[in-house]
Amino acid sequence: MCTVLAIDAGGTTTRAVIVDRSGRCLGLGLASSGNPVSGGIDAAMASLASATQRARAAMGAGSQNGAEPDQFTSAVVAMAGAGLNAPLEQISRALAPLGLRGPVEIVPDVLATYCSGALAPDGYVLVAGTGAVAARIEDRRLAAVSDGLGWLLGDAGSGYWIGHRVASAVTAYLDGRAPQTALTDLLLAALQLPALQLPALAEHRDERPVVLLQLLGALYAMRPAELSRFAPLAFQARDDEVARSILVDAAAALVDTLSSVRDPAVDGPLVLGGSVSSGLLLALPGGPFARSIREGAPPITVPDGIAGAAVLGLERAGIPVDEDTFQQITNGITALRDAARLAGDSQ
């Protein structure tokens, strides 16, 4: 029986699904970040293995038709552009003990996200989650890509980008260099630090407010990409002037990124991925971002690239994916997600 392992190695979450040639989803597994740039190669390999192991365990629990629950014939790993230099040998070594008996191919995560929403050969995709990247797709391949350069040099408008500015705005306020913002108490609460009281600003050590020193200690103990966890605070406080300006700037950055890959000669669907994209549409419904996104046909919103990774995995294995197979994949993944969520809620 031909089974394909598909992995979406995201900056926050790694997802693995095992599918058969008909598109039937046999098992789904989740783990932490699988991006070697933001988390390091060893941590990324561990996440790929963990998600695969959980998908394999789920496959074994529901195996039918004589399928071998611990083996699959090939694997596709969708990974951020900067992570495409991850050695295939390392990925193969990480997955071989878990049942891989065939080749591994790394594909761009932005292409997987597009294929999660559309079978059309040409179109566009904008992903804004932990990172941010846009691409033009032609003949189901990347024709142009903008950003996706990682937290240090790019990802403008991403969850990291927003979270970093949230942290910067709060520390600048506590340092006396910026206006007060509702983000302050939200950030302190997110880090389980005491809520800000006026006397707290008067309490100093080394000529700085103690609350600022506590905040700096908590922030610098984190990996840079982890700052993306603070992006939801800007949406939560979007009526605050500082928070709203952060969201407006993020939206403008994403408009620029998407505009840079548009080509009047290429028409096709626009697929949106990542929580930041959908969040900005809700938070700024009449702004330039919403107007740019809604040019032409309504965008197709997808939660991540795992369905597209499965589509690409089957195609790379020489198995055509038609509309029925595509629906089988997407519906199967949704059902597995719902089952996993219910199982988690019941525990």
LOVEXDO-247728 format. One line per 3 residues: their letters; for each residue x, y, z of C-alpha. Coordinates in steps of 0.1 Angstrom, whole numbers, plus 5000, padded with zeros to 4 digits. Layout:
N
a) X Y Z | ...;
***
This chain:
347
mct) 5000 5000 5000 | 5014 5034 4990 | 5014 5058 5020;
vla) 5030 5093 5019 | 5042 5113 5049 | 5036 5150 5046;
ida) 5051 5175 5071 | 5044 5212 5075 | 5074 5225 5095;
ggt) 5060 5258 5108 | 5077 5284 5129 | 5054 5277 5158;
ttr) 5039 5243 5151 | 5050 5213 5131 | 5022 5191 5116;
avi) 5026 5157 5101 | 4999 5137 5082 | 5001 5103 5065;
vdr) 4979 5098 5035 | 4972 5069 5011 | 4971 5072 4973;
sgr) 4933 5081 4974 | 4940 5110 4997 | 4926 5093 5027;
clg) 4942 5107 5058 | 4954 5079 5081 | 4970 5098 5110;
lgl) 4978 5134 5121 | 5005 5145 5146 | 5016 5178 5160;
ass) 5048 5191 5176 | 5066 5224 5183 | 5085 5245 5158;
gnp) 5102 5226 5130 | 5120 5257 5115 | 5157 5252 5117;
vsg) 5164 5289 5114 | 5144 5301 5143 | 5148 5270 5165;
gid) 5181 5254 5155 | 5186 5222 5134 | 5186 5198 5163;
aam) 5153 5211 5177 | 5138 5211 5142 | 5147 5175 5136;
asl) 5133 5166 5170 | 5100 5183 5161 | 5098 5166 5127;
asa) 5103 5132 5144 | 5079 5139 5172 | 5051 5150 5149;
tqr) 5057 5119 5126 | 5057 5096 5156 | 5023 5109 5167;
ara) 5009 5106 5132 | 5022 5071 5129 | 5007 5062 5163;
amg) 4973 5076 5152 | 4977 5057 5119 | 4983 5025 5138;
ags) 4952 5030 5159 | 4930 5034 5129 | 4948 5013 5103;
qng) 4926 4995 5078 | 4930 4975 5046 | 4962 4958 5057;
aep) 4982 4991 5058 | 5015 4989 5077 | 5011 5015 5103;
dqf) 5048 5020 5108 | 5060 5025 5072 | 5055 5050 5044;
tsa) 5070 5051 5010 | 5081 5087 5006 | 5080 5120 5025;
vva) 5076 5157 5016 | 5086 5183 5041 | 5073 5219 5037;
mag) 5097 5243 5053 | 5104 5280 5052 | 5126 5293 5025;
agl) 5157 5299 5046 | 5153 5263 5059 | 5156 5247 5025;
nap) 5193 5243 5031 | 5186 5218 5058 | 5204 5186 5048;
leq) 5182 5159 5034 | 5204 5134 5051 | 5196 5147 5085;
isr) 5159 5147 5078 | 5161 5111 5064 | 5180 5100 5095;
ala) 5155 5115 5118 | 5125 5098 5100 | 5140 5065 5091;
plg) 5135 5049 5125 | 5099 5060 5124 | 5090 5041 5092;
lrg) 5103 5061 5062 | 5113 5036 5034 | 5117 5060 5005;
pve) 5129 5094 4994 | 5125 5128 5012 | 5119 5160 4993;
ivp) 5118 5195 5009 | 5094 5220 4993 | 5088 5257 5001;
dvl) 5062 5261 5028 | 5046 5290 5009 | 5040 5266 4979;
aty) 5024 5241 5003 | 5001 5268 5017 | 4990 5277 4982;
csg) 4983 5241 4974 | 4963 5238 5007 | 4937 5262 4991;
ala) 4938 5259 4954 | 4945 5233 4926 | 4947 5261 4900;
pdg) 4982 5261 4883 | 4986 5299 4886 | 4978 5322 4914;
yvl) 4991 5340 4945 | 4997 5333 4981 | 5004 5355 5012;
vag) 5014 5338 5044 | 5015 5359 5076 | 5019 5339 5107;
tga) 5051 5336 5128 | 5069 5348 5096 | 5056 5365 5064;
vaa) 5061 5358 5028 | 5043 5362 4995 | 5046 5344 4962;
rie) 5033 5342 4926 | 5026 5307 4915 | 5029 5296 4879;
drr) 5024 5261 4867 | 5022 5251 4904 | 5058 5263 4910;
laa) 5072 5294 4926 | 5077 5321 4900 | 5084 5350 4923;
vsd) 5089 5352 4961 | 5091 5382 4984 | 5102 5383 5020;
glg) 5102 5352 5042 | 5138 5362 5051 | 5134 5353 5088;
wll) 5131 5373 5120 | 5165 5390 5117 | 5163 5405 5082;
gda) 5127 5403 5071 | 5092 5389 5078 | 5078 5424 5078;
gsg) 5042 5424 5091 | 5045 5389 5106 | 5035 5377 5140;
ywi) 5072 5380 5151 | 5073 5415 5136 | 5042 5426 5155;
ghr) 5052 5409 5187 | 5086 5425 5186 | 5070 5459 5183;
vas) 5046 5452 5211 | 5076 5444 5234 | 5095 5475 5221;
avt) 5065 5498 5227 | 5061 5486 5263 | 5098 5488 5271;
ayl) 5101 5522 5255 | 5072 5534 5277 | 5087 5520 5309;
dgr) 5120 5536 5299 | 5104 5570 5295 | 5109 5573 5257;
apq) 5073 5566 5245 | 5037 5572 5254 | 5017 5550 5278;
tal) 4999 5521 5261 | 4973 5495 5270 | 4998 5469 5258;
tdl) 5018 5473 5290 | 4995 5455 5313 | 4987 5429 5287;
lla) 5024 5421 5281 | 5031 5420 5318 | 5002 5396 5323;
alq) 5013 5374 5294 | 5047 5371 5311 | 5032 5365 5345;
lpa) 5047 5396 5359 | 5029 5418 5384 | 5004 5443 5370;
lql) 5018 5478 5367 | 5010 5501 5396 | 5021 5538 5398;
pal) 5044 5531 5427 | 5061 5504 5406 | 5075 5531 5383;
aeh) 5090 5549 5413 | 5108 5518 5425 | 5143 5519 5409;
rde) 5174 5498 5408 | 5205 5509 5390 | 5186 5540 5380;
rpv) 5159 5520 5361 | 5124 5511 5371 | 5124 5476 5386;
vll) 5094 5466 5365 | 5115 5474 5334 | 5144 5453 5346;
qll) 5120 5424 5353 | 5105 5427 5318 | 5139 5428 5301;
gal) 5149 5397 5320 | 5118 5378 5309 | 5121 5390 5272;
yam) 5158 5383 5268 | 5153 5348 5282 | 5132 5340 5251;
rpa) 5143 5329 5217 | 5137 5358 5192 | 5110 5340 5173;
els) 5091 5334 5205 | 5081 5371 5205 | 5054 5362 5180;
rfa) 5033 5350 5210 | 5027 5387 5218 | 5012 5395 5184;
pla) 4976 5387 5196 | 4980 5415 5222 | 4981 5441 5195;
fqa) 4948 5427 5181 | 4933 5425 5216 | 4942 5462 5223;
rdd) 4935 5475 5188 | 4915 5505 5201 | 4947 5517 5218;
eva) 4966 5542 5196 | 4999 5525 5199 | 4986 5490 5193;
rsi) 4966 5502 5163 | 4996 5519 5147 | 5015 5486 5150;
lvd) 4987 5468 5131 | 4984 5496 5105 | 5022 5494 5099;
aaa) 5020 5456 5097 | 4992 5457 5072 | 5011 5482 5050;
alv) 5042 5460 5051 | 5022 5430 5039 | 5005 5450 5011;
dtl) 5040 5459 4999 | 5052 5423 5001 | 5022 5410 4981;
ssv) 5023 5439 4956 | 5060 5430 4948 | 5050 5396 4934;
rdp) 5018 5406 4915 | 5020 5404 4877 | 4991 5418 4855;
avd) 4997 5389 4831 | 4991 5363 4857 | 4956 5358 4870;
gpl) 4944 5332 4895 | 4932 5327 4931 | 4948 5344 4961;
vlg) 4954 5320 4991 | 4959 5335 5025 | 4976 5316 5053;
gsv) 4985 5324 5089 | 4966 5340 5117 | 4979 5375 5111;
ssg) 4964 5377 5076 | 4929 5368 5088 | 4933 5389 5120;
lll) 4942 5421 5100 | 4912 5416 5078 | 4890 5416 5109;
alp) 4908 5444 5127 | 4912 5468 5098 | 4882 5459 5075;
ggp) 4883 5492 5055 | 4920 5497 5053 | 4945 5493 5024;
far) 4953 5457 5034 | 4916 5446 5031 | 4912 5465 4998;
sir) 4944 5450 4983 | 4934 5415 4995 | 4899 5417 4981;
ega) 4909 5428 4946 | 4893 5403 4922 | 4878 5371 4935;
ppi) 4875 5366 4973 | 4906 5352 4988 | 4908 5315 5000;
tvp) 4918 5313 5036 | 4936 5282 5049 | 4950 5276 5084;
dgi) 4984 5262 5074 | 5002 5242 5047 | 4997 5206 5058;
aga) 4970 5198 5032 | 4991 5213 5005 | 5021 5193 5017;
avl) 5000 5161 5013 | 4989 5172 4978 | 5025 5178 4968;
gle) 5036 5145 4984 | 5011 5126 4963 | 5020 5145 4932;
rag) 5058 5139 4938 | 5050 5102 4942 | 5034 5102 4907;
ipv) 4998 5102 4920 | 4975 5128 4903 | 4954 5149 4926;
ded) 4920 5158 4912 | 4892 5178 4929 | 4878 5147 4946;
tfq) 4912 5137 4960 | 4918 5172 4971 | 4885 5173 4990;
qit) 4893 5139 5005 | 4926 5153 5019 | 4912 5186 5032;
ngi) 4881 5170 5048 | 4902 5142 5063 | 4926 5166 5079;
tal) 4897 5187 5093 | 4882 5156 5108 | 4915 5145 5124;
rda) 4920 5180 5138 | 4885 5180 5153 | 4890 5146 5168;
arl) 4923 5156 5183 | 4908 5188 5197 | 4879 5169 5213;
agd) 4903 5144 5228 | 4923 5172 5243 | 4892 5189 5257;
sq) 4881 5157 5273 | 4914 5152 5292;
***
